Amino acid sequence: MIRNGSSLEQMPGREVNWLLFIGIIFIGSNLRAPLTSVGSLIPFIRDDLGISHALAGTITTLPLLAFAFLSPFAPKIATRLGMERTILFSLILLTVGLITRSMLSAGFLFGGTIMIGLAIAVGNVLLPGYIKMNFPYRIGVMTGIYAVFMNVFGALGSGLSVPISTIKGMGWKGSLAVWAILSFIAILFWLPQLRKQNKPTLSAAASKKRMSVWRSPLAWNITLFMGLQSLMFYTLMTWLPDILQSHGFSSSGAGWMLFLMQFALIPITFVIPVIADKMKNQKVLAGVTALLFFLGIVALMIGSKSLLYVSVILIGVAGGSAFSLAMMFFSLRTTDGQQATELSGMAQSFGYLLAAIGPVLFGALYDISGKWQLSLSMLMILSAVIFIVGIEAGKERVITDNTAQIDPLSESNPENS
């Protein structure tokens, strides 16, 4: 497996690669903000459109279901159309969805939300494999860079959505629509990539000989790690403001605490991929990540105001580490970019389906008990599961063309024969 080595300047076609570098940054910037910008605005959307709490909750769940539906098909679409064109079409769909979501009625809101989910699913799945193909010597750095921009704009989406909505003439619709500017800029920077040849990474014959990642125990550990960390993030993104308001925070203050959670993960999303890329295995990183999740949930359960700030920061750090590790596993545990894309599709399909259950189950447990403790206990248990599957996913091995997973540098690896 290729790891650290030459710089970006040493890659073929320096100018094109810098354009690609900037394009990847803008794609990453669009992968979370369209979703995080909704959370703090849900009360305003609900009141304006006259929809129920349950229906309003689906605004967060629908994109996750779209991720689960499209993720397994994204690699096949990219093989047929080429990755560059597929990513471009997804950016166009994202822009249309952002505009549609901010139009007149609830129908447009939910239709646009589905389009946004489908568009982001493509970027989520294809970007790790695309980085492995185009930046094989800088997988950790490039993964860290796009993850940082993704989370910076995700945090801005949470923190700025309410203030933007208070600007005269904006409201919640204008606050959501403003993110179409960012997706349009991404389209402009991605257009030069269409000059590339759009050839499939593998021939159809070669693809048939490859073992399906769905049969790999290692792939399932990575999938569960990806899914459970996503469940933690999206559950807390949905319910953290309500939990904090029950402890005396205002709606605006709760929104900024959500911003703090996402801001805390920003430096970690860059540091962890770089560290992980240099380590022999990532078991320690996965174990520490699960422990931070656990401690953060415990502090949230205790509920004292001073501990709430610590809790939000711990959860943010854990979330950044978990997400970055999941993205790195797609590259470090596969033999080439095509397989990385297939694993990404599998993990994000089943993983986001699992994540979609989180906000609903968390709310249902609150309805049963009338307190947050039972719901938070569920997240504590899931932290322990993240620890177990994370240790397995962090072991030094790759998914091979047979049922065994082996050390990528060993003599028995067919890549080294």
C-alpha angles and dihedrals in degrees: 000000000000115000134155121003137102127027129250090267090062092058116100115269101022097196094047091048092053089052088049090049091054091043091054090050092054092046090052089050089059098049099083113012095075087059103038092048090068102057100075091041097054094096090053092045091048094050095043096049096034095232127150126259090249093052091046089053090060089067086077096037099049096068090051091052089049089052090051093048100047103031097083091049097047095083091050092049090049091050090054100040101024124254095263095055093042092054091047092052090049091054091051090049089048092054092048090047093051091053094043092050090059097052132102113295145027089260091062090045094056095037091052091046091056091050090050091051093050092048095048090047090064093052092045092053102038103040099072092051092042090054091049090053098045103031104032092154095049106039094134096046094045093046089050093048097051091042090053093052091044091055096039090058091039089057091046089051091057096043101040102039096086096041091049090049090057092059111107112269095010110087120159091309094056091043090057096040094054090076090068086077090064094049091048090054089051089055091053093052093044097052094082089062090069088077088074123097109260101215122154114256091229131027117243090252093052091047091056091054093053117096112246111253087223088074094054120100088204091055090052092052089052090046093052091046090051093045098047095047088049090049090053093049099045094041092054092041087057101041107024093088090054092047091050093046088055086059093053105273120138119237090255092046091050089051091054091048087056086051089051091052091054094040090054091059095051100086091039093056089061099039099047098057091048092049093042092052091057097045125092089227135357101224095115092049091050093048094049090047092056091047091053090051090052095048092046092053091047090053090048090051092052087054104197110150096240091050092049091068090049090047094052092049093048092049090048093051091047092048093050092048093046095049093047092048091050091052091047093049088060088061104030096048097048134072101224144001095270093054090045089056092048092050090046090052093049095045094046094044098052092026096057091043086057090045091052089062092056103075092043095048092044091054093044091054089052090051089052097049104024088224135084095232096085092048092048090048087060089057091049090055091048089052088062091050090050087054092054099045091039092058090051093046090047096060116111105258141098137225105259135193090265131049095273125091112212143177106283091222098046123112090241091063107103088217089068099043 
